[in-house]
Amino acid sequence: MKNFLKENWFKLMTGTSMLVFSFAFLMYAVSPTFANSSKETPAKSDYALVPLNKDGSINIKISEEQLNEIKPPAIQSVNIQQVRGTTAAANWQDNKSRQSLAVVVRQ
């Protein structure tokens, strides 16, 4: 092995240098690609993925079943016990027309 390296070191170094050069050349030669279109793009007002009405609105047909799936419930039950780890408490005024949520921070 020592004899082989002594006799062929120049060939090994030249081959390695050529390999590195070829990789560097390919990295430099392959330029990034960009999308380009020679066609004119349509005006924003005439183009959409769905048909537009003259005022810009769209018509959507939803079945009763689909409407019931996406409709939120009329009353949402919320039970807040803590806000960021601190106990929350409700506070009513005398006439009970106002309600507030209080968070007391005790150190």
N, C-alpha and C positions, 0 to 999 in steps of 0.2 A: 504494500500500500504506500509506503514511504517513497519507494522508487517511482511508482505511478505518479504521485503528486509532484515529485521533483522533475519528471519529464514532461508533464502535461499541465503545469500550473498556469501557463499563459493561455492555453486553450480554455481551461475552466473559467478563468477570470474574464476572457473575452466573451464566452458564451453567457455568463451571468450578466455581464454588462449589456449585452444585446437583448437579453430577456427583460431586464429592467427598463431599458430604453423603449422596447416595443410596448410594454404596459403603459408607460408614461405617454407615448405617442397616441395610443388608442384612447386614453383618458382625455387628452387634449383635442383629438380629432373629432370625437363624437360630441357634437354640440347639443345643448338642450333643445327640445322641440317646443314650438309654440303653435297654438291653434290660430289659423288665419282663414278667412273666408273671402272670396272675391265677390260673392253675391251681396247685394244690398240687404241689410236687415230691415224687416218690416217696422213700421212706426209702432210705438208702444200702444197707441190707442186702438190699432187694428188687430193686434195679436194677443192671444191668450190661449191657454190650454183648454178652456171651456168657452162656449159662446157667450159674448157679452151683449147686454142690452145697450141701447143708445146712451143711457145715463151711466153706464159702467157697472151696473148691477148684474147679478146672475140669477137664474131661476133654478131652484133645487126642489125636486120632488122627494118627499120623505113619507113613508108609510106610517100609519098609526103605531105599529109595533116598534119601528125605529125611533119614533118620537118619544114613546114611553121609556125606551132604554136610555136615552140621553137626557131626559128631563129630570132635573133634581127634585128631591122630595119637597113638599110645600113647607114643612117644618123640619128644621135640622136641630137635633138634640146635641147640645154641647155641654160637657161637664169639665170645667177647668178646675183642676185641683192645685196645680203648681205652675208657676211661670219661671222658667230657668232655674228650677230647683227650689224656689221660694213659694211658700204656701200663699194661695190667693184667697181673698174673702170678698163677698158681695156687700154692698152698702146701699141702703134705700133711704131716701129722704122722707120727710114726714108725709107729704102728699102722695108718695109712692109713684109719682110721675117720672122720676129720674132714677136710674139705676147706674151704679158705677162698680168698677172692679178695682179693688185695692190690693196692693202687694206690699207687705210690711217686711222690711229688711231689719233683722235683729242681729246685733253683733255680739 
